[in-house]
């Protein structure tokens, strides 16, 4: 299974989760785990997704999530799990 990590950070507003999840469903990317918090007015979400059956490559997904984030006023990043783990080793 090709897992990826998606992070969403920014000012809270209505519909952030719905818009991100709709994009993932349309891209045939399955959500395996999701965690979100709101601290004061700031939204933070982390998702573990399975991109095995995605109908586009990870580079296109990253670009489209970036554009979606700009549209809804948050920053959205996706990284493959192995790269994410390497970058966050202590």
C-alpha positions as CSV (number, residue, x, y, z in Angstrom):
1,X,0.0,0.0,0.0
2,X,1.3,3.4,-1.0
3,X,0.5,5.6,2.0
4,X,0.8,9.4,2.0
5,X,0.4,12.1,4.6
6,X,-1.7,15.2,4.0
7,X,-1.5,18.2,6.2
8,X,-3.9,21.1,6.2
9,X,-3.2,24.3,8.2
10,X,-4.8,27.7,8.2
11,X,-7.5,30.0,9.5
12,X,-10.7,28.0,10.3
13,X,-13.7,28.3,8.1
14,X,-16.8,26.3,7.2
15,X,-16.2,23.4,4.7
16,X,-12.5,22.8,4.9
17,X,-12.9,19.1,5.7
18,X,-15.7,18.7,3.2
19,X,-13.8,20.2,0.3
20,X,-10.6,18.3,1.0
21,X,-12.5,15.0,1.4
22,X,-14.5,15.6,-1.8
23,X,-11.3,16.2,-3.8
24,X,-9.8,13.0,-2.4
25,X,-12.9,11.0,-3.2
26,X,-13.0,12.3,-6.8
27,X,-9.3,11.4,-7.1
28,X,-10.0,7.9,-5.8
29,X,-7.8,8.4,-2.8
30,X,-8.9,6.6,0.4
31,X,-8.7,8.2,3.8
32,X,-7.2,5.7,6.3
33,X,-6.9,8.0,9.3
34,X,-7.8,11.6,10.1
35,X,-7.2,13.9,13.0
36,X,-8.1,17.6,13.2
37,X,-8.0,20.2,15.8
38,X,-8.9,23.9,16.1
39,X,-6.8,26.1,18.4
40,X,-8.4,29.5,18.8
41,X,-9.2,30.3,15.1
42,X,-6.6,28.1,13.6
43,X,-7.4,24.8,11.8
44,X,-5.0,21.9,11.7
45,X,-5.7,18.5,10.1
46,X,-3.5,15.5,9.4
47,X,-4.6,12.6,7.2
48,X,-3.1,9.3,6.3
49,X,-4.3,8.2,2.9
50,X,-4.0,5.3,0.5
51,X,-3.1,6.6,-2.9
52,X,-2.7,3.1,-4.5
53,X,-5.7,3.5,-6.7
54,X,-5.5,7.2,-7.3
55,X,-6.5,8.3,-10.8
56,X,-3.6,10.7,-11.1
57,X,0.1,10.8,-10.0
58,X,1.2,12.2,-6.6
59,X,2.8,15.3,-8.3
60,X,-0.6,16.2,-9.9
61,X,-2.3,15.6,-6.6
62,X,0.2,17.9,-4.8
63,X,-0.4,20.7,-7.3
64,X,-4.1,20.4,-7.2
65,X,-4.2,20.3,-3.4
66,X,-2.0,23.3,-3.3
67,X,-4.5,25.1,-5.6
68,X,-7.4,24.0,-3.5
69,X,-5.7,25.3,-0.4
70,X,-5.2,28.7,-2.0
71,X,-8.9,28.7,-3.0
72,X,-10.2,28.0,0.5
73,X,-7.5,29.9,2.4
74,X,-5.4,27.1,3.9
75,X,-2.1,25.4,3.2
76,X,-2.4,21.8,2.0
77,X,0.7,19.6,1.6
78,X,1.0,15.9,0.6
79,X,4.0,13.7,1.1
80,X,4.6,10.0,0.6
81,X,4.9,8.3,3.9
82,X,8.5,7.3,3.6
83,X,9.6,10.8,2.7
84,X,7.5,12.2,5.6
85,X,9.1,9.8,8.0
86,X,12.6,10.6,6.8
87,X,12.0,14.3,7.2
88,X,10.6,14.0,10.7
89,X,13.2,11.8,12.3
90,X,14.8,13.2,15.4
